[in-house]
Amino acid sequence: MTNLCIVWIKSGIGYDKTQKRTLKALGLHRLNQSVVHSDCGSVRGMINKVKHLVKVEVEGS
């Protein structure tokens, strides 16, 4: 299965509260932090909601 490496690159200050909660749900706590999640629909939906705040890299299995 493919993994996604998600890096938080832009602050959530000034954005909607739901977008800040989405960052927290992805497991991100501070800028430039990266987390790895499996590539599934729910994670893709969260990434799509905060795509302007994060960078996504695809890792092979």
Backbone as JSON Lines, residues from 0, in Angstrom:
{"i":0,"aa":"M","n":[0.84,-1.18,0.0],"ca":[0.0,0.0,0.0],"c":[0.89,1.25,0.0]}
{"i":1,"aa":"T","n":[0.42,2.28,-0.64],"ca":[1.16,3.53,-0.75],"c":[0.98,4.37,0.5]}
{"i":2,"aa":"N","n":[2.04,5.03,0.9],"ca":[1.99,5.93,2.05],"c":[2.14,7.37,1.59]}
{"i":3,"aa":"L","n":[1.58,8.28,2.37],"ca":[1.68,9.71,2.08],"c":[2.44,10.37,3.22]}
{"i":4,"aa":"C","n":[3.47,11.12,2.86],"ca":[4.22,11.9,3.84],"c":[3.68,13.33,3.77]}
{"i":5,"aa":"I","n":[3.09,13.79,4.87],"ca":[2.44,15.1,4.91],"c":[3.29,16.02,5.77]}
{"i":6,"aa":"V","n":[3.67,17.19,5.21],"ca":[4.49,18.16,5.91],"c":[3.7,19.45,6.05]}
{"i":7,"aa":"W","n":[3.64,19.97,7.28],"ca":[2.93,21.22,7.56],"c":[3.87,22.37,7.22]}
{"i":8,"aa":"I","n":[3.52,23.19,6.2],"ca":[4.45,24.23,5.73],"c":[3.96,25.65,5.96]}
{"i":9,"aa":"K","n":[2.67,25.84,6.28],"ca":[2.15,27.19,6.47],"c":[1.26,27.23,7.7]}
{"i":10,"aa":"S","n":[1.35,28.3,8.46],"ca":[0.59,28.43,9.7],"c":[-0.91,28.46,9.45]}
{"i":11,"aa":"G","n":[-1.65,27.96,10.42],"ca":[-3.1,27.96,10.35],"c":[-3.73,29.21,10.94]}
{"i":12,"aa":"I","n":[-2.92,30.16,11.38],"ca":[-3.45,31.4,11.97],"c":[-4.22,32.17,10.9]}
{"i":13,"aa":"G","n":[-5.41,32.61,11.26],"ca":[-6.23,33.38,10.34],"c":[-7.14,32.53,9.47]}
{"i":14,"aa":"Y","n":[-7.06,31.22,9.61],"ca":[-7.92,30.32,8.84],"c":[-9.04,29.79,9.73]}
{"i":15,"aa":"D","n":[-10.01,29.18,9.11],"ca":[-11.18,28.67,9.79],"c":[-10.8,27.65,10.86]}
{"i":16,"aa":"K","n":[-11.6,27.6,11.92],"ca":[-11.34,26.69,13.03],"c":[-11.36,25.23,12.58]}
{"i":17,"aa":"T","n":[-12.21,24.91,11.6],"ca":[-12.28,23.52,11.14],"c":[-11.0,23.09,10.45]}
{"i":18,"aa":"Q","n":[-10.32,24.04,9.78],"ca":[-9.05,23.71,9.14],"c":[-7.97,23.45,10.19]}
{"i":19,"aa":"K","n":[-7.99,24.19,11.28],"ca":[-7.04,23.95,12.36],"c":[-7.28,22.58,12.99]}
{"i":20,"aa":"R","n":[-8.55,22.21,13.13],"ca":[-8.87,20.9,13.68],"c":[-8.45,19.78,12.73]}
{"i":21,"aa":"T","n":[-8.54,20.03,11.45],"ca":[-8.11,19.04,10.46],"c":[-6.61,18.79,10.56]}
{"i":22,"aa":"L","n":[-5.83,19.87,10.74],"ca":[-4.38,19.71,10.92],"c":[-4.08,18.85,12.14]}
{"i":23,"aa":"K","n":[-4.81,19.1,13.22],"ca":[-4.61,18.33,14.44],"c":[-5.02,16.87,14.24]}
{"i":24,"aa":"A","n":[-6.1,16.64,13.48],"ca":[-6.56,15.28,13.21],"c":[-5.56,14.5,12.36]}
{"i":25,"aa":"L","n":[-4.82,15.22,11.53],"ca":[-3.77,14.57,10.74],"c":[-2.55,14.22,11.59]}
{"i":26,"aa":"G","n":[-2.49,14.74,12.82],"ca":[-1.37,14.45,13.71],"c":[-0.29,15.5,13.68]}
{"i":27,"aa":"L","n":[-0.59,16.66,13.13],"ca":[0.4,17.74,13.02],"c":[0.25,18.69,14.21]}
{"i":28,"aa":"H","n":[1.37,19.01,14.85],"ca":[1.35,19.86,16.03],"c":[2.16,21.13,15.86]}
{"i":29,"aa":"R","n":[3.16,21.13,14.98],"ca":[4.01,22.32,14.8],"c":[4.44,22.42,13.34]}
{"i":30,"aa":"L","n":[4.83,23.61,12.94],"ca":[5.28,23.83,11.57],"c":[6.48,22.97,11.24]}
{"i":31,"aa":"N","n":[6.61,22.59,10.0],"ca":[7.69,21.75,9.46],"c":[7.71,20.35,10.03]}
{"i":32,"aa":"Q","n":[6.66,19.96,10.71],"ca":[6.55,18.59,11.2],"c":[6.0,17.73,10.06]}
{"i":33,"aa":"S","n":[6.43,16.5,9.99],"ca":[5.92,15.59,8.97],"c":[5.34,14.34,9.63]}
{"i":34,"aa":"V","n":[4.3,13.82,9.03],"ca":[3.67,12.58,9.49],"c":[3.45,11.7,8.26]}
{"i":35,"aa":"V","n":[3.34,10.41,8.5],"ca":[3.11,9.45,7.42],"c":[1.78,8.76,7.67]}
{"i":36,"aa":"H","n":[0.91,8.77,6.66],"ca":[-0.38,8.1,6.73],"c":[-0.51,7.2,5.51]}
{"i":37,"aa":"S","n":[-1.32,6.17,5.65],"ca":[-1.61,5.33,4.48],"c":[-2.55,6.09,3.55]}
{"i":38,"aa":"D","n":[-2.46,5.79,2.28],"ca":[-3.24,6.49,1.27],"c":[-4.66,5.91,1.23]}
{"i":39,"aa":"C","n":[-5.6,6.61,1.86],"ca":[-7.0,6.19,1.84],"c":[-7.88,7.41,1.62]}
{"i":40,"aa":"G","n":[-9.13,7.18,1.37],"ca":[-10.05,8.26,1.02],"c":[-10.22,9.3,2.11]}
{"i":41,"aa":"S","n":[-10.28,8.87,3.36],"ca":[-10.49,9.82,4.45],"c":[-9.29,10.74,4.62]}
{"i":42,"aa":"V","n":[-8.09,10.19,4.48],"ca":[-6.89,11.02,4.6],"c":[-6.8,11.97,3.41]}
{"i":43,"aa":"R","n":[-7.13,11.48,2.22],"ca":[-7.11,12.34,1.03],"c":[-8.1,13.51,1.18]}
{"i":44,"aa":"G","n":[-9.25,13.24,1.79],"ca":[-10.24,14.29,2.01],"c":[-9.72,15.36,2.97]}
{"i":45,"aa":"M","n":[-9.05,14.93,4.04],"ca":[-8.48,15.89,5.0],"c":[-7.38,16.71,4.34]}
{"i":46,"aa":"I","n":[-6.55,16.06,3.52],"ca":[-5.48,16.78,2.82],"c":[-6.08,17.81,1.87]}
{"i":47,"aa":"N","n":[-7.14,17.43,1.19],"ca":[-7.78,18.34,0.25],"c":[-8.32,19.58,0.95]}
{"i":48,"aa":"K","n":[-8.76,19.42,2.19],"ca":[-9.33,20.54,2.94],"c":[-8.25,21.55,3.34]}
{"i":49,"aa":"V","n":[-7.03,21.08,3.57],"ca":[-5.95,21.97,4.01],"c":[-4.78,21.96,3.03]}
{"i":50,"aa":"K","n":[-5.05,21.76,1.76],"ca":[-3.99,21.63,0.75],"c":[-3.12,22.87,0.63]}
{"i":51,"aa":"H","n":[-3.63,24.04,1.03],"ca":[-2.87,25.28,0.97],"c":[-1.93,25.43,2.17]}
{"i":52,"aa":"L","n":[-2.04,24.53,3.17],"ca":[-1.21,24.6,4.37],"c":[-0.18,23.48,4.46]}
{"i":53,"aa":"V","n":[-0.33,22.45,3.64],"ca":[0.54,21.29,3.73],"c":[1.16,20.95,2.38]}
{"i":54,"aa":"K","n":[2.23,20.15,2.45],"ca":[2.87,19.6,1.26],"c":[2.79,18.09,1.37]}
{"i":55,"aa":"V","n":[2.45,17.41,0.29],"ca":[2.27,15.97,0.31],"c":[3.25,15.3,-0.62]}
{"i":56,"aa":"E","n":[3.93,14.28,-0.13],"ca":[4.85,13.49,-0.94],"c":[4.38,12.04,-0.9]}
{"i":57,"aa":"V","n":[4.37,11.39,-2.04],"ca":[3.93,9.99,-2.12],"c":[5.15,9.1,-1.94]}
{"i":58,"aa":"E","n":[5.02,8.14,-1.01],"ca":[6.07,7.17,-0.75],"c":[5.59,5.82,-1.27]}
{"i":59,"aa":"G","n":[6.45,5.11,-1.97],"ca":[6.1,3.76,-2.43],"c":[6.11,2.78,-1.3]}
{"i":60,"aa":"S","n":[5.51,1.62,-1.47],"ca":[5.45,0.64,-0.39],"c":[6.64,-0.25,-0.34]}
